[in-house]
Structure formats: C-alpha cells, structure tokens
Amino acid sequence: MKSRFQGVLRIYEQLHDNDQNLSKRKFARDYLGKCESYLFSTKYYGRDISDNALLRLRGTLFKMARAWGELYREKRHDRYLANSSLLEQLTVEAEHILLGDTIKRDSHGA
C-alpha cells in the first residue's frame, strides 16, 4: 500500500530538483492540500496517501503545466517550456499512481 507514498515522494523530489526552496511541508500544503505535517505523519503511522490528496496533486500539477505553457507561448523562454514539460510529465505520473491503485483495488474487490 505504500507504493502511493513512494510515488508521491518521487514527484516531490523531481519538483524539489527544479525548485530548491520547495520543502516537504510546503509540498504537502500547496500540492496535496493537506497540513504541513501530512507527509511526516503519513509515514510515521504507516498510512498511505489519500485519494483526495492525489486528486489535488494531479489538479495542481495540471494547472501549473498549463500556466507555464501559456507563459512560453507569450514569452518564448526555453525555461518556461521546460517547466511546462516537467509538470505535464508529473501530472501523468500522479494519474498513474491514482489509477494504478484503483485498478488493484477493483481487481481484488471483484
């Protein structure tokens, strides 16, 4: 069940590589829509990332990718395109985490 947690941490690490000021606390608040201690407490208590947090993550990444894409179309800075591409890739990763877990639950519950 911890596969979701590990997947979300991989997304965080890729975002952190792109923005060194992004802490896990800020990621939990701004990307997952949870309290700043969400990742710590989730790991400490052996829980996994909630559907709600994953949906929020996917939505946030999608919106940010679109915003960077629009900036690129207006300004034509390569960095804007790189940011948009990274966020699009991470949006797909978040979808796979959510859908992969849903598929596993459906196959066991049938």
Secondary structure, DSSP 8 states (H G I E B T S, - for coil): -THHHHHHHHHHHHHHHH-TT--HHHHHHHTS-S-TTHHHHHHHTT----HHHHHHHHHHHHHHHHHHHHHHHHH--HHHHHHHHHHHHHHHHHHHHHHHHHHHHHHHH-
